[in-house]
Amino acid sequence: MIRTLVLAASLGGSLSQPVAGEQIQKLPGLWFTNDEGSISQLALLFAEGDLHPYFMYGVCQRSTGVLKLDLEVDPKYFGGAVTNGSYILVQFKSGDLADETSVETIKSNDAEPYGWSLEVNVGRRVFDILRQPDPVELSVGTRQKNVFQQHITYQLPEQNRLPVVAKFITACVGEQIPFPPRNPMPNRWPQDGPR
């Protein structure tokens, strides 16, 4: 049974603060993509042949080129934001490229380890970050005084990431996206549509 809670939050407040010196959690596993008609899927699996994704699962509608991504994150990293009426943000980062997007929905799902998942919509900017040769980090946090405050950071698996993401992008947007120029100015790519 899936219940959905749509966030209609205002800025302010905070999440529970991370432990000082907390390290990045490195996720195990490999990447998976599947192309079924008008829908393309992207997910993480613990091992080859797994039938159920973990931590991250998304579906891309080809008509929009936007990936609706569910993230299995422990609610202790975002529950305070709900209580305080804050926006919950997800940041993707690789090397000097970064992009943030607001969580649109919190979903309750009995099949996930925490019972809740975060849902974000991402597009070309995040696709470009996932295609970078540097490791990719995903952080959950809030924005406080125009600064992203991370509360948990995960390093996404490297195993087969580049070929799987390239195949997914081609299926999702119907074209090869050229690599973006490597510059230190994240969040400034005006040619992009929705995140």
C-alpha positions as CSV (number, residue, x, y, z in Angstrom):
1,M,0.0,0.0,0.0
2,I,1.5,3.3,-1.0
3,R,0.3,6.6,0.6
4,T,1.5,9.9,-0.7
5,L,2.2,13.1,1.3
6,V,2.8,16.1,-1.0
7,L,5.1,18.7,0.5
8,A,3.7,22.2,0.6
9,A,6.6,23.6,2.7
10,S,8.1,26.9,3.3
11,L,11.8,27.7,3.7
12,G,13.2,27.7,7.2
13,G,13.8,25.2,10.0
14,S,16.3,22.4,9.8
15,L,16.7,18.7,9.7
16,S,18.4,16.7,12.5
17,Q,22.1,17.7,12.2
18,P,24.6,15.1,10.9
19,V,27.2,13.8,13.4
20,A,30.3,15.9,13.3
21,G,32.9,14.3,11.0
22,E,30.3,12.0,9.5
23,Q,31.8,10.3,6.4
24,I,30.2,9.7,3.1
25,Q,28.2,6.4,2.9
26,K,29.5,4.4,0.0
27,L,26.7,2.4,-1.6
28,P,27.4,-1.1,-2.9
29,G,26.0,-2.7,-6.0
30,L,25.6,-1.9,-9.7
31,W,23.4,0.1,-12.0
32,F,20.4,-1.3,-14.0
33,T,18.4,0.1,-16.9
34,N,15.4,-1.4,-18.7
35,D,13.5,0.0,-21.7
36,E,9.8,-1.0,-21.9
37,G,7.9,0.8,-24.7
38,S,7.4,4.4,-23.7
39,I,9.0,4.0,-20.3
40,S,12.7,3.7,-19.4
41,Q,13.9,2.7,-16.0
42,L,17.0,3.3,-14.0
43,A,17.8,1.7,-10.7
44,L,20.5,0.4,-8.3
45,L,20.8,-3.4,-7.6
46,F,22.8,-5.2,-4.9
47,A,23.9,-7.8,-7.4
48,E,23.4,-9.0,-11.0
49,G,20.1,-10.7,-11.3
50,D,18.4,-9.1,-8.4
51,L,14.7,-8.6,-9.0
52,H,14.2,-5.7,-6.6
53,P,16.1,-2.4,-6.7
54,Y,17.4,-0.7,-3.6
55,F,18.0,2.9,-2.5
56,M,17.2,4.4,-5.9
57,Y,14.6,3.6,-8.6
58,G,13.3,5.8,-11.3
59,V,11.1,5.9,-14.4
60,C,11.6,8.3,-17.3
61,Q,8.7,9.3,-19.5
62,R,10.1,9.7,-23.0
63,S,7.6,12.4,-23.8
64,T,9.1,14.8,-21.2
65,G,12.7,13.4,-20.8
66,V,12.2,13.8,-17.0
67,L,13.2,11.0,-14.6
68,K,10.9,10.6,-11.6
69,L,13.3,9.2,-9.0
70,D,12.4,7.5,-5.7
71,L,15.1,7.5,-3.0
72,E,15.1,5.2,0.0
73,V,16.6,7.5,2.7
74,D,16.3,7.1,6.5
75,P,13.6,9.5,7.7
76,K,15.8,10.8,10.4
77,Y,17.6,12.8,7.7
78,F,14.4,14.6,6.5
79,G,11.7,14.2,9.2
80,G,12.7,17.4,11.0
81,A,12.2,19.4,7.7
82,V,8.6,18.1,7.5
83,T,8.0,19.1,11.1
84,N,9.5,22.6,10.6
85,G,8.0,23.2,7.2
86,S,11.3,23.3,5.3
87,Y,12.0,22.3,1.8
88,I,13.9,19.0,1.5
89,L,16.6,19.2,-1.2
90,V,18.5,16.5,-3.0
91,Q,21.9,17.4,-4.5
92,F,23.8,15.4,-7.1
93,K,27.5,16.2,-7.4
94,S,30.4,14.9,-9.5
95,G,33.7,16.7,-9.5
96,D,32.9,20.4,-9.9
97,L,29.4,19.9,-11.3
98,A,26.4,20.0,-8.9
99,D,22.7,20.3,-9.2
100,E,20.0,20.6,-6.5
101,T,16.3,19.8,-6.8
102,S,13.4,20.0,-4.3
103,V,11.7,16.8,-3.1
104,E,8.3,16.9,-4.5
105,T,6.7,14.0,-2.6
106,I,7.3,11.8,0.4
107,K,5.8,8.4,-0.2
108,S,5.0,5.7,2.3
109,N,5.8,2.2,1.0
110,D,5.7,-1.0,3.0
111,A,8.2,-2.7,0.7
112,E,11.1,-0.3,1.5
113,P,13.4,-0.6,4.4
114,Y,12.4,2.7,6.1
115,G,8.8,2.7,5.1
116,W,9.1,6.1,3.4
117,S,10.9,7.3,0.2
118,L,11.6,10.7,-1.3
119,E,10.5,11.5,-4.8
120,V,12.3,14.0,-7.0
121,N,12.1,14.9,-10.7
122,V,15.4,15.3,-12.5
123,G,16.5,15.9,-16.1
124,R,19.4,16.8,-18.2
125,R,21.6,18.5,-15.6
126,V,21.5,15.4,-13.4
127,F,21.9,13.2,-16.4
128,D,25.1,15.1,-17.2
129,I,26.4,14.7,-13.6
130,L,25.7,10.9,-13.7
131,R,27.7,10.6,-16.9
132,Q,30.9,12.2,-15.5
133,P,33.9,10.0,-14.9
134,D,34.4,11.3,-11.4
135,P,32.4,9.5,-8.6
136,V,28.8,10.7,-8.1
137,E,27.6,11.8,-4.7
138,L,23.9,12.3,-3.7
139,S,23.2,14.4,-0.6
140,V,19.9,15.1,1.2
141,G,19.6,18.3,3.1
142,T,18.0,21.8,3.2
143,R,18.9,25.3,2.1
144,Q,19.8,27.7,4.9
145,K,20.8,31.3,4.1
146,N,21.4,30.4,0.4
147,V,23.8,27.6,1.3
148,F,22.9,23.9,0.8
149,Q,23.2,22.2,4.2
150,Q,23.8,18.4,3.7
151,H,22.5,16.0,6.3
152,I,23.5,12.8,4.7
153,T,25.7,12.0,1.6
154,Y,25.9,8.8,-0.3
155,Q,28.5,7.9,-2.9
156,L,26.7,6.0,-5.7
157,P,28.2,2.8,-7.0
158,E,30.8,3.0,-9.8
159,Q,30.3,-0.5,-11.1
160,N,28.9,-0.3,-14.7
161,R,27.6,3.3,-14.1
162,L,28.8,5.0,-17.2
163,P,27.6,2.5,-19.8
164,V,24.2,1.9,-18.1
165,V,23.6,5.6,-17.6
166,A,24.5,6.3,-21.3
167,K,22.1,3.6,-22.4
168,F,19.4,5.0,-20.1
169,I,19.8,8.6,-21.3
170,T,19.6,7.5,-25.0
171,A,16.4,5.6,-24.3
172,C,15.0,8.4,-22.1
173,V,15.6,11.5,-24.2
174,G,16.1,9.8,-27.6
175,E,19.4,11.3,-28.3
176,Q,23.0,11.3,-27.2
177,I,23.6,14.3,-24.9
178,P,27.1,15.8,-25.6
179,F,29.3,16.0,-22.5
180,P,28.9,19.5,-20.9
181,P,32.0,21.7,-20.6
182,R,33.7,21.2,-17.2
183,N,33.4,24.4,-15.4
184,P,33.2,25.3,-11.7
185,M,29.7,27.0,-12.1
186,P,27.1,24.5,-11.1
187,N,23.4,25.2,-11.6
188,R,23.9,27.6,-14.5
189,W,22.9,25.6,-17.6
190,P,20.2,27.7,-19.2
191,Q,19.7,25.3,-22.2
192,D,18.2,22.7,-19.9
193,G,14.5,22.1,-19.2
194,P,13.2,20.5,-16.0
195,R,15.7,19.0,-13.6
